[in-house]
Amino acid sequence: MFRKLANLFGQSSQRARPNIRLAAFGKHPGWLDHMEEIGLETDRLIQLRRMLYSEGINRNIDSGAWRDLTPEQSVAEFKHAFVWKVGPDTIVGRLWSSTDGRGRSLYPMVLAAQCENLSFAQSVFVVMPRLVLLEKQIKSTPEAKDVKRLLSSAQHDFTHSIPADGSTDSTSTIATALARLAECEQLGPDHEGLMRILYQVETDMADMQRTKKVESRTSTMQMVRAHQIRVPRCTERITDSVLLWNDFLNEELAPSIPMLMLIPLDHDWIDLVLGDPTSSHIYALKVSTGKNPLASDIPYSIPDEFKAKVQQRIEEARHALSTKA
């Protein structure tokens, strides 16, 4: 009897093994039109394709929204990383400009990995870098059979080689995110840019604040009106930037609020979409700061009382950071 109890408790204490579900869709020269959808085997990945591709990219192309941008307003090509955190799920991915077998180049190819039994930080630091190599391999071949083979091999690798402990080398935490952002040169002197971002979060996203009662979301994805804000990366490595801004948002907003990050690899900003994204939010993929400026550059008229409150929060965060160090 005691042996059975020991076995039972031993099994219950074991950490669930990480599970990565890899998917790909979009355009590739190996297919004459939109490629065969590979790995879309979960509701969340199907939702991703609909939100990002069918209702996002497709509608912006069909409406001519991106075509009407001037060169100064436009991002030249699809060349992005992205992170979508919704409920317990984190999906990390890449998308890049591509063509189909007929040479048509309006649509990108998308690579996505749904991360199960991994923390947000583990998904970012362990899985995202592996997608960089996989993207290079896929771009190097024009053959559909090679793409399928590469994806199958990567899926096997994800299944058997992702470490269970998922350790990272990040030093960012929710308690110190504000202090780290206060040191970001991209946010300007005297914390002006950071105050503008906090002001936009407080005024535009009042219904999402941690102090508000935000109902828990279900797998049916109850609609939450989305807000978008463009922020500077503030760190050299994309993985560090993603975790830093995630920690910042975790401090400001209710944990049930979904978050989509769109990260143009050749530029120094991140688009944060809080809530359920629509095609108008995916529009940001191809829009430069000439059309959509950084929130830190928008000259809000900020009350002195708000500035004093932010300054106090920064000092408290700095103290927490120095204590941790």
VOBA-1610 file (N, C-alpha, C; in pm, whole numbers, padded with zeros to 5 digits, always signed):
BEGIN
Met+00083-00121+00000Met+00000+00000+00000Met+00086+00126+00000Phe+00187+00129+00090Phe+00275+00246+00096Phe+00350+00266-00036Arg+00388+00153-00100Arg+00459+00161-00228Arg+00368+00223-00334Lys+00239+00183-00330Lys+00146+00238-00427Lys+00128+00388-00407Leu+00118+00430-00279Leu+00106+00572-00250Leu+00228+00650-00295Ala+00345+00593-00270Ala+00470+00659-00312Ala+00474+00675-00463Asn+00435+00570-00533Asn+00433+00577-00679Asn+00334+00682-00727Leu+00218+00687-00660Leu+00117+00784-00700Leu+00167+00927-00683Phe+00224+00957-00565Phe+00275+01092-00541Phe+00394+01124-00631Gly+00474+01023-00658Gly+00588+01045-00746Gly+00545+01082-00886Gln+00441+01015-00934Gln+00392+01045-01069Gln+00328+01184-01074Ser+00253+01219-00967Ser+00185+01348-00970Ser+00282+01464-00962Ser+00402+01441-00907Ser+00499+01551-00894Ser+00584+01569-01018Gln+00575+01476-01110Gln+00656+01486-01231Gln+00605+01601-01318Arg+00696+01675-01373Arg+00662+01786-01462Arg+00611+01732-01596Ala+00500+01787-01644Ala+00448+01744-01774Ala+00549+01775-01882Arg+00566+01683-01974Arg+00667+01699-02079Arg+00623+01807-02177Pro+00715+01896-02216Pro+00681+01998-02315Pro+00631+01936-02445Asn+00534+02000-02505Asn+00478+01954-02631Asn+00472+02071-02728Ile+00541+02060-02840Ile+00545+02165-02941Ile+00472+02115-03065Arg+00374+02191-03109Arg+00297+02156-03229Arg+00336+02254-03340Leu+00400+02204-03442Leu+00454+02287-03550Leu+00357+02293-03668Ala+00339+02412-03723Ala+00248+02431-03837Ala+00309+02528-03937Ala+00265+02516-04063Ala+00310+02606-04168Ala+00197+02627-04269Phe+00190+02748-04323Phe+00089+02780-04425Phe+00134+02905-04499Gly+00065+02936-04608Gly+00099+03055-04685Gly+00149+03020-04824Lys+00251+03091-04869Lys+00305+03073-05005Lys+00446+03018-05000His+00472+02923-05091His+00606+02867-05110His+00617+02821-05255Pro+00735+02834-05317Pro+00750+02796-05459Pro+00715+02651-05489Gly+00712+02565-05387Gly+00679+02425-05411Gly+00533+02399-05442Trp+00449+02499-05424Trp+00306+02486-05453Trp+00265+02594-05553Leu+00172+02562-05643Leu+00130+02656-05747Leu+00047+02771-05690Asp-00016+02750-05577Asp-00095+02854-05512Asp-00063+02849-05363His-00159+02882-05278His-00135+02870-05134His-00095+02726-05102Met+00008+02712-05022Met+00063+02580-04996Met-00034+02493-04916Glu-00011+02366-04922Glu-00084+02272-04839Glu-00062+02309-04693Glu-00172+02316-04617Glu-00160+02352-04475Glu-00103+02233-04398Ile+00004+02257-04328Ile+00074+02150-04257Ile+00067+02175-04107Gly+00019+02077-04033Gly+00022+02084-03888Gly-00090+02162-03822Leu-00190+02207-03897Leu-00301+02280-03836Leu-00396+02182-03769Glu-00353+02129-03656Glu-00425+02019-03591Glu-00484+02057-03456Thr-00476+02185-03418Thr-00537+02230-03293Thr-00627+02349-03322Asp-00725+02371-03235Asp-00813+02486-03252Asp-00736+02617-03250Arg-00633+02625-03164Arg-00559+02750-03152Arg-00479+02781-03278Leu-00418+02680-03339Leu-00343+02703-03463Leu-00437+02740-03578Ile-00555+02679-03580Ile-00655+02715-03681Ile-00699+02859-03660Gln-00718+02899-03534Gln-00753+03038-03504Gln-00642+03133-03546Leu-00518+03092-03526Leu-00406+03175-03567Leu-00409+03199-03717Arg-00428+03093-03794Arg-00430+03109-03939Arg-00543+03203-03983Arg-00660+03186-03923Arg-00773+03272-03960Arg-00745+03417-03922Met-00698+03439-03799Met-00675+03575-03753Met-00563+03644-03829Leu-00451+03577-03846Leu-00333+03639-03905Leu-00337+03640-04057Tyr-00384+03532-04116Tyr-00370+03513-04261Tyr-00501+03541-04336Ser-00605+03464-04303Ser-00731+03477-04379Ser-00799+03611-04356Glu-00811+03651-04229Glu-00882+03775-04197Glu-00787+03894-04184Gly-00658+03869-04168Gly-00562+03977-04150Gly-00491+04014-04278Ile-00395+03931-04316Ile-00314+03960-04435Ile-00400+03963-04561Asn-00488+03865-04576Asn-00570+03857-04696Asn-00657+03981-04715Arg-00722+04025-04608Arg-00811+04141-04621Arg-00735+04268-04650Asn-00616+04283-04592Asn-00537+04403-04621Asn-00485+04403-04765Ile-00459+04285-04819Ile-00419+04277-04959Ile-00537+04303-05051Asp-00650+04236-05025Asp-00767+04250-05111Asp-00823+04391-05111Ser-00817+04458-04996Ser-00871+04594-04986Ser-00779+04700-05046Gly-00655+04662-05073Gly-00558+04758-05125Gly-00500+04848-05018Ala-00522+04813-04890Ala-00478+04900-04780Ala-00327+04920-04783Trp-00252+04814-04805Trp-00106+04826-04809Trp-00059+04889-04940Arg-00131+04862-05047Arg-00093+04917-05178Arg-00100+05069-05178Asp-00188+05125-05098Asp-00208+05270-05097Asp-00104+05345-05014Leu-00016+05273-04945Leu+00087+05338-04865Leu+00196+05396-04954Thr+00252+05510-04916Thr+00367+05566-04986Thr+00492+05490-04941Pro+00603+05500-05017Pro+00726+05432-04975Pro+00771+05470-04833Glu+00748+05595-04793Glu+00788+05640-04660Glu+00700+05580-04551Gln+00581+05538-04588Gln+00486+05483-04491Gln+00489+05331-04484Ser+00560+05269-04575Ser+00550+05124-04590Ser+00674+05050-04543Val+00653+04933-04485Val+00761+04837-04460Val+00774+04753-04586Ala+00895+04744-04639Ala+00915+04691-04774Ala+00869+04546-04791Glu+00892+04462-04691Glu+00861+04321-04708Glu+00817+04258-04578Phe+00756+04142-04591Phe+00728+04061-04473Phe+00861+04001-04425Lys+00896+04031-04303Lys+01017+03975-04243Lys+01002+03995-04093His+00921+03907-04033His+00877+03929-03896His+00888+03803-03810Ala+00906+03826-03682Ala+00876+03726-03581Ala+00744+03767-03516Phe+00677+03672-03454Phe+00554+03707-03382Phe+00536+03614-03263Val+00462+03664-03165Val+00427+03587-03046Val+00280+03614-03017Trp+00203+03507-02996Trp+00062+03522-02962Trp+00037+03448-02833Lys+00004+03522-02728Lys-00026+03463-02597Lys-00174+03479-02570Val-00245+03367-02556Val-00388+03372-02530Val-00425+03256-02439Gly-00484+03287-02325Gly-00514+03183-02228Gly-00385+03114-02184Pro-00387+02980-02176Pro-00267+02908-02135Pro-00169+02884-02249Asp-00206+02926-02370Asp-00128+02893-02489Asp-00035+03006-02529Thr+00082+02968-02576Thr+00174+03062-02641Thr+00211+03004-02777Ile+00193+03084-02881Ile+00237+03046-03015Ile+00346+03144-03058Val+00461+03092-03095Val+00569+03175-03148Val+00587+03140-03295Gly+00632+03237-03374Gly+00642+03208-03517Gly+00726+03309-03594Arg+00734+03280-03722Arg+00806+03364-03818Arg+00719+03377-03943Leu+00731+03489-04012Leu+00669+03501-04144Leu+00760+03584-04232Trp+00764+03548-04359Trp+00857+03615-04451Trp+00799+03622-04591Ser+00846+03718-04669Ser+00801+03733-04807Ser+00841+03611-04886Ser+00746+03562-04969Ser+00770+03440-05045Ser+00690+03448-05175Thr+00702+03346-05256Thr+00625+03337-05380Thr+00566+03197-05391Asp+00465+03184-05477Asp+00417+03050-05509Asp+00488+03001-05634Gly+00446+02885-05685Gly+00512+02826-05801Gly+00495+02906-05928Arg+00401+03000-05929Arg+00379+03086-06046Arg+00450+03221-06032Gly+00524+03239-05922Gly+00600+03362-05903Gly+00523+03476-05840Arg+00400+03450-05793Arg+00321+03556-05731Arg+00370+03579-05587Ser+00385+03708-05550Ser+00459+03739-05428Ser+00384+03826-05328Leu+00253+03833-05337Leu+00178+03918-05246Leu+00172+03863-05104Tyr+00170+03730-05092Tyr+00148+03667-04962Tyr+00279+03609-04906Pro+00291+03606-04774Pro+00410+03548-04711Pro+00392+03400-04684Met+00498+03336-04637Met+00489+03205-04575Met+00495+03225-04424Val+00420+03142-04352Val+00411+03154-04206Val+00451+03022-04142Leu+00533+03032-04040Leu+00579+02918-03961Leu+00540+02944-03816Ala+00473+02849-03752Ala+00424+02871-03616Ala+00445+02748-03531Ala+00470+02771-03402Ala+00488+02662-03306Ala+00402+02690-03183Gln+00303+02604-03159Gln+00222+02615-03038Gln+00292+02541-02926Cys+00315+02610-02815Cys+00395+02557-02705Cys+00304+02518-02589Glu+00306+02391-02555Glu+00226+02339-02444Glu+00318+02290-02334Asn+00278+02311-02210Asn+00356+02272-02093Asn+00491+02343-02089Leu+00493+02463-02142Leu+00610+02551-02135Leu+00563+02688-02085Ser+00643+02752-02005Ser+00611+02888-01964Ser+00631+02981-02084Phe+00582+03104-02070Phe+00601+03203-02176Phe+00750+03224-02203Ala+00829+03239-02098Ala+00972+03261-02116Ala+01039+03143-02184Gln+01001+03022-02147Gln+01057+02903-02210Gln+01023+02898-02359Ser+00899+02933-02392Ser+00856+02932-02532Ser+00941+03030-02614Val+00970+03146-02554Val+01044+03249-02625Val+01191+03214-02638Phe+01254+03173-02530Phe+01399+03154-02530Phe+01442+03018-02587Val+01355+02919-02578Val+01394+02786-02624Val+01345+02758-02767Val+01220+02797-02796Val+01159+02759-02923Val+01187+02861-03034Met+01177+02990-03004Met+01194+03092-03108Met+01325+03080-03185Pro+01440+03062-03118Pro+01565+03052-03195Pro+01569+02933-03291Arg+01501+02826-03258Arg+01501+02709-03346Arg+01422+02736-03474Leu+01326+02825-03467Leu+01249+02858-03587Leu+01332+02939-03687Val+01433+03010-03638Val+01521+03086-03728Val+01592+02992-03823Leu+01649+02885-03770Leu+01718+02786-03854Leu+01621+02718-03948Leu+01504+02683-03899Leu+01406+02614-03984Leu+01362+02704-04099Glu+01345+02832-04073Glu+01310+02925-04180Glu+01418+02926-04289Lys+01544+02932-04248Lys+01653+02931-04346Lys+01652+02804-04430Gln+01626+02692-04368Gln+01623+02565-04441Gln+01507+02562-04541Ile+01391+02610-04500Ile+01275+02610-04589Ile+01297+02704-04706Lys+01357+02820-04681Lys+01381+02917-04788Lys+01485+02869-04889Ser+01565+02770-04848Ser+01673+02723-04935Ser+01626+02621-05039Thr+01503+02574-05030Thr+01456+02472-05124Thr+01329+02518-05197Pro+01318+02488-05327Pro+01196+02520-05401Pro+01097+02404-05405Glu+01129+02294-05340Glu+01050+02171-05353Glu+00956+02151-05235Ala+00831+02118-05266Ala+00731+02093-05162Ala+00770+01973-05076Lys+00824+01870-05138Lys+00859+01749-05062Lys+00969+01778-04960Asp+01060+01869-04995Asp+01166+01905-04901Asp+01110+01984-04783Val+01013+02072-04810Val+00951+02148-04703Val+00882+02053-04605Lys+00808+01957-04659Lys+00739+01860-04573Lys+00840+01779-04491Arg+00950+01741-04554Arg+01053+01664-04482Arg+01115+01748-04372Leu+01146+01874-04399Leu+01206+01962-04300Leu+01112+01984-04181Leu+00985+02004-04209Leu+00888+02025-04103Leu+00870+01899-04019Ser+00868+01784-04085Ser+00855+01658-04012Ser+00975+01634-03923Ser+01093+01662-03975Ser+01215+01644-03897Ser+01219+01741-03779Ala+01177+01866-03803Ala+01175+01964-03695Ala+01074+01927-03588Gln+00959+01875-03631Gln+00858+01832-03534Gln+00912+01721-03445His+00984+01628-03505His+01045+01518-03428His+01147+01575-03329Asp+01226+01671-03375Asp+01327+01731-03289Asp+01263+01805-03172Phe+01157+01882-03201Phe+01086+01953-03095Phe+01030+01855-02993Thr+00976+01746-03042Thr+00911+01649-02953Thr+01010+01584-02858His+01133+01561-02905His+01226+01480-02827His+01343+01557-02765Ser+01359+01685-02799Ser+01480+01752-02750Ser+01456+01880-02671Ile+01330+01924-02656Ile+01305+02044-02577Ile+01327+02011-02430Pro+01414+02083-02361Pro+01442+02051-02220Pro+01320+02073-02132Ala+01299+01982-02038Ala+01182+01990-01951Ala+01190+02108-01855Asp+01313+02147-01815Asp+01325+02256-01719Asp+01309+02392-01785Gly+01335+02398-01918Gly+01312+02521-01993Gly+01384+02642-01938Ser+01502+02625-01883Ser+01573+02737-01822Ser+01608+02843-01926Thr+01613+02969-01883Thr+01645+03080-01972Thr+01758+03161-01911Asp+01810+03253-01992Asp+01916+03340-01941Asp+01866+03483-01925Ser+01736+03501-01915Ser+01681+03635-01898Ser+01687+03677-01752Thr+01712+03806-01729Thr+01710+03859-01592Thr+01588+03948-01569Ser+01499+03955-01669Ser+01381+04038-01655Ser+01277+03969-01568Thr+01210+04045-01484Thr+01097+03996-01407Thr+00992+04105-01405Ile+00869+04068-01369Ile+00763+04167-01362Ile+00802+04280-01268Ala+00864+04246-01156Ala+00898+04346-01055Ala+01000+04448-01104Thr+01082+04411-01200Thr+01191+04501-01242Thr+01174+04551-01386Ala+01068+04513-01456Ala+01052+04553-01596Ala+01048+04704-01610Leu+00977+04772-01522Leu+00966+04917-01531Leu+01102+04983-01511Ala+01182+04931-01420Ala+01316+04987-01398Ala+01404+04968-01520Arg+01394+04855-01584Arg+01476+04829-01703Arg+01431+04918-01819Leu+01302+04938-01833Leu+01254+05026-01938Leu+01294+05171-01911Ala+01305+05207-01784Ala+01345+05344-01750Ala+01488+05375-01796Glu+01568+05270-01819Glu+01706+05288-01865Glu+01718+05280-02017Cys+01608+05258-02087Cys+01611+05241-02233Cys+01635+05375-02302Glu+01744+05385-02378Glu+01778+05509-02448Glu+01674+05545-02553Gln+01608+05443-02612Gln+01507+05469-02714Gln+01385+05542-02658Leu+01369+05541-02527Leu+01254+05607-02465Leu+01285+05752-02427Gly+01404+05799-02462Gly+01436+05940-02445Gly+01474+05978-02304Pro+01510+06107-02285Pro+01553+06155-02153Pro+01435+06176-02058Asp+01466+06173-01929Asp+01368+06203-01824Asp+01245+06113-01829His+01264+05992-01883His+01157+05892-01889His+01036+05940-01969Glu+01057+06038-02057Glu+00945+06098-02128Glu+00870+05995-02213Gly+00947+05913-02287Gly+00884+05813-02373Gly+00808+05709-02293Leu+00866+05666-02181Leu+00800+05567-02096Leu+00671+05624-02038Met+00674+05752-01998Met+00553+05814-01945Met+00443+05821-02052Arg+00481+05847-02175Arg+00382+05851-02283Arg+00319+05714-02306Ile+00401+05610-02300Ile+00348+05475-02316Ile+00253+05440-02202Leu+00295+05469-02080Leu+00210+05441-01964Leu+00081+05522-01970Tyr+00090+05643-02020Tyr-00029+05728-02030Tyr-00126+05670-02132Gln-00074+05621-02245Gln-00162+05561-02344Gln-00225+05433-02290Val-00145+05353-02219Val-00200+05230-02161Val-00311+05262-02062Glu-00289+05363-01978Glu-00388+05395-01875Glu-00514+05457-01933Thr-00500+05540-02036Thr-00618+05609-02090Thr-00693+05524-02193Asp-00619+05456-02282Asp-00684+05379-02389Asp-00725+05239-02346Met-00659+05184-02246Met-00683+05046-02208Met-00738+05035-02066Ala-00818+05133-02027Ala-00871+05135-01891Ala-00953+05011-01860Asp-01020+04956-01961Asp-01103+04838-01939Asp-01021+04711-01924Met-00890+04719-01944Met-00804+04602-01934Met-00712+04604-01812Gln-00721+04709-01732Gln-00629+04725-01621Gln-00641+04612-01520Arg-00531+04584-01452Arg-00532+04481-01348Arg-00629+04516-01235Thr-00654+04645-01214Thr-00744+04686-01107Thr-00891+04667-01143Lys-00919+04644-01272Lys-01055+04622-01316Lys-01089+04473-01308Lys-01215+04443-01300Lys-01259+04304-01300Lys-01275+04261-01445Val-01181+04181-01493Val-01186+04131-01630Val-01216+03983-01623Glu-01326+03942-01683Glu-01367+03803-01674Glu-01266+03711-01738Ser-01251+03592-01680Ser-01162+03492-01737Ser-01214+03451-01873Arg-01121+03428-01964Arg-01157+03391-02100Arg-01165+03240-02113Thr-01245+03195-02205Thr-01261+03052-02230Thr-01204+03018-02365Ser-01207+02888-02399Ser-01155+02843-02528Ser-01236+02896-02645Thr-01357+02949-02619Thr-01437+03006-02726Thr-01394+03147-02761Met-01300+03201-02686Met-01243+03333-02712Met-01348+03442-02713Gln-01401+03471-02594Gln-01494+03582-02580Gln-01427+03708-02633Met-01504+03788-02703Met-01447+03904-02769Met-01408+04012-02668Val-01286+04061-02679Val-01238+04175-02604Val-01191+04277-02706Arg-01244+04397-02699Arg-01206+04499-02797Arg-01056+04524-02789Ala-00990+04511-02900Ala-00844+04516-02901Ala-00792+04659-02906His-00676+04678-02845His-00602+04804-02852His-00462+04772-02904Gln-00405+04867-02974Gln-00272+04848-03032Gln-00180+04962-02990Ile-00056+04927-02962Ile+00043+05027-02925Ile+00178+04984-02981Arg+00250+05079-03040Arg+00382+05051-03099Arg+00489+05104-03004Val+00581+05016-02968Val+00684+05052-02870Val+00822+05019-02926Pro+00927+05086-02879Pro+01064+05051-02920Pro+01106+04918-02858Arg+01198+04849-02924Arg+01243+04720-02872Arg+01313+04733-02736Cys+01402+04829-02726Cys+01474+04859-02600Cys+01583+04759-02563Thr+01596+04649-02632Thr+01709+04558-02609Thr+01758+04510-02745Glu+01881+04462-02748Glu+01940+04417-02874Glu+01878+04286-02921Arg+01860+04192-02829Arg+01805+04062-02867Arg+01652+04065-02866Ile+01594+04010-02970Ile+01448+04008-02980Ile+01387+03932-02864Thr+01448+03819-02826Thr+01392+03740-02717Thr+01387+03820-02587Asp+01490+03898-02559Asp+01490+03983-02439Asp+01380+04089-02447Ser+01362+04148-02568Ser+01260+04251-02586Ser+01121+04194-02562Val+01096+04076-02616Val+00965+04013-02601Val+00934+03989-02453Leu+01031+03935-02381Leu+01006+03905-02240Leu+00991+04034-02158Leu+01070+04136-02192Leu+01064+04262-02118Leu+00927+04327-02132Trp+00877+04338-02255Trp+00747+04402-02276Trp+00633+04315-02224Asn+00650+04185-02229Asn+00549+04097-02170Asn+00540+04120-02018Asp+00655+04131-01953Asp+00656+04156-01809Asp+00593+04292-01776Phe+00624+04391-01858Phe+00564+04523-01839Phe+00411+04516-01848Leu+00361+04447-01949Leu+00216+04436-01967Leu+00152+04353-01856Asn+00223+04252-01808Asn+00171+04173-01698Asn+00152+04257-01572Glu+00235+04360-01557Glu+00223+04449-01443Glu+00104+04545-01459Glu+00075+04582-01585Glu-00025+04685-01609Glu-00165+04631-01633Leu-00175+04516-01701Leu-00304+04468-01749Leu-00345+04337-01682Ala-00473+04307-01689Ala-00525+04182-01634Ala-00463+04064-01707Pro-00430+03957-01636Pro-00361+03843-01698Pro-00444+03769-01802Ser-00576+03789-01801Ser-00660+03719-01898Ser-00661+03785-02036Ile-00600+03903-02048Ile-00602+03975-02176Ile-00505+03910-02274Pro-00553+03870-02394Pro-00462+03813-02494Pro-00363+03919-02544Met-00249+03872-02592Met-00147+03963-02643Met-00085+03906-02769Leu-00080+03987-02873Leu-00009+03953-02996Leu+00104+04052-03014Met+00226+04000-03036Met+00341+04084-03067Met+00382+04061-03212Leu+00392+04170-03288Leu+00439+04166-03426Leu+00573+04238-03431Ile+00679+04167-03471Ile+00815+04219-03457Ile+00884+04221-03594Pro+00895+04339-03658Pro+00967+04347-03785Pro+01118+04335-03760Leu+01181+04238-03824Leu+01320+04205-03791Leu+01420+04311-03834Asp+01385+04391-03935Asp+01476+04494-03984Asp+01448+04632-03925His+01361+04637-03825His+01326+04765-03764His+01333+04753-03612Asp+01322+04866-03544Asp+01351+04867-03401Asp+01226+04888-03315Trp+01113+04838-03360Trp+00991+04851-03280Trp+00919+04717-03272Ile+00821+04712-03180Ile+00731+04598-03164Ile+00589+04653-03160Asp+00500+04591-03236Asp+00359+04626-03228Asp+00292+04531-03128Leu+00232+04588-03026Leu+00161+04512-02923Leu+00012+04526-02947Val-00056+04414-02965Val-00201+04414-02982Val-00260+04344-02860Leu-00339+04416-02782Leu-00399+04362-02661Leu-00547+04342-02685Gly-00594+04218-02668Gly-00731+04183-02701Gly-00732+04093-02823Asp-00846+04083-02889Asp-00861+03994-03004Asp-00832+04069-03133Pro-00722+04040-03202Pro-00682+04119-03319Pro-00780+04106-03435Thr-00791+04214-03511Thr-00868+04217-03635Thr-00774+04254-03750Ser-00829+04260-03871Ser-00746+04294-03987Ser-00684+04433-03973Ser-00752+04523-03902Ser-00698+04658-03885Ser-00573+04657-03799His-00558+04558-03711His-00437+04546-03630His-00325+04476-03707Ile-00359+04379-03791Ile-00260+04312-03874Ile-00204+04408-03979Tyr-00278+04512-04009Tyr-00233+04618-04100Tyr-00095+04669-04060Ala-00063+04668-03932Ala+00064+04721-03883Ala+00184+04646-03939Leu+00165+04523-03985Leu+00277+04445-04039Leu+00356+04520-04146Lys+00285+04593-04232Lys+00352+04658-04346Lys+00353+04810-04334Val+00337+04862-04212Val+00327+05008-04194Val+00445+05058-04111Ser+00516+05156-04162Ser+00633+05211-04094Ser+00592+05317-03993Thr+00691+05369-03921Thr+00664+05477-03826Thr+00628+05607-03896Gly+00649+05614-04028Gly+00603+05731-04103Gly+00452+05741-04106Lys+00385+05631-04085Lys+00239+05626-04083Lys+00187+05598-03943Asn+00255+05512-03870Asn+00212+05471-03736Asn+00329+05493-03640Pro+00334+05606-03572Pro+00452+05639-03489Pro+00457+05556-03362Leu+00575+05555-03301Leu+00590+05493-03170Leu+00508+05571-03067Ala+00448+05497-02974Ala+00372+05564-02868Ala+00462+05657-02788Ser+00590+05622-02778Ser+00685+05705-02702Ser+00717+05836-02772Asp+00678+05851-02900Asp+00704+05974-02974Asp+00580+06063-02988Ile+00466+06016-02938Ile+00343+06094-02952Ile+00338+06198-02839Pro+00327+06327-02872Pro+00336+06433-02770Pro+00207+06452-02691Tyr+00177+06357-02605Tyr+00059+06370-02519Tyr+00077+06487-02421Ser-00034+06548-02383Ser-00034+06645-02273Ser-00059+06566-02144Ile+00047+06538-02072Ile+00038+06450-01956Ile+00030+06535-01829Pro-00070+06511-01745Pro-00082+06588-01620Pro+00037+06567-01528Asp+00073+06670-01454Asp+00186+06662-01362Asp+00164+06553-01257Glu+00041+06536-01215Glu+00010+06433-01114Glu+00045+06294-01167Phe+00015+06270-01295Phe+00047+06141-01355Phe+00199+06123-01363Lys+00270+06228-01402Lys+00416+06220-01411Lys+00477+06186-01275Ala+00426+06249-01169Ala+00479+06224-01035Ala+00453+06080-00993Lys+00336+06028-01028Lys+00303+05890-00994Lys+00395+05792-01067Val+00422+05820-01194Val+00511+05733-01271Val+00652+05738-01214Gln+00699+05858-01181Gln+00834+05872-01126Gln+00849+05793-00998Gln+00747+05795-00914Gln+00751+05718-00790Gln+00756+05569-00819Arg+00677+05524-00916Arg+00679+05383-00953Arg+00815+05341-01006Ile+00879+05427-01084Ile+01011+05397-01137Ile+01112+05381-01024Glu+01108+05473-00928Glu+01202+05465-00815Glu+01180+05337-00734Glu+01055+05299-00716Glu+01025+05174-00644Glu+01077+05053-00722Ala+01060+05057-00854Ala+01109+04947-00938Ala+01261+04940-00937Arg+01326+05055-00938Arg+01472+05057-00932Arg+01522+04999-00799His+01453+05031-00693His+01490+04977-00562His+01475+04825-00562Ala+01366+04776-00622Ala+01344+04632-00630Ala+01454+04565-00713Leu+01497+04633-00820Leu+01602+04577-00906Leu+01735+04574-00833Ser+01768+04680-00761Ser+01896+04684-00688Ser+01897+04582-00575Thr+01782+04561-00512Thr+01772+04461-00405Thr+01792+04321-00461Lys+01734+04297-00580Lys+01749+04166-00644Lys+01894+04142-00684Ala+01963+04246-00731Ala+02102+04232-00773Ala+02191+04202-00654
//
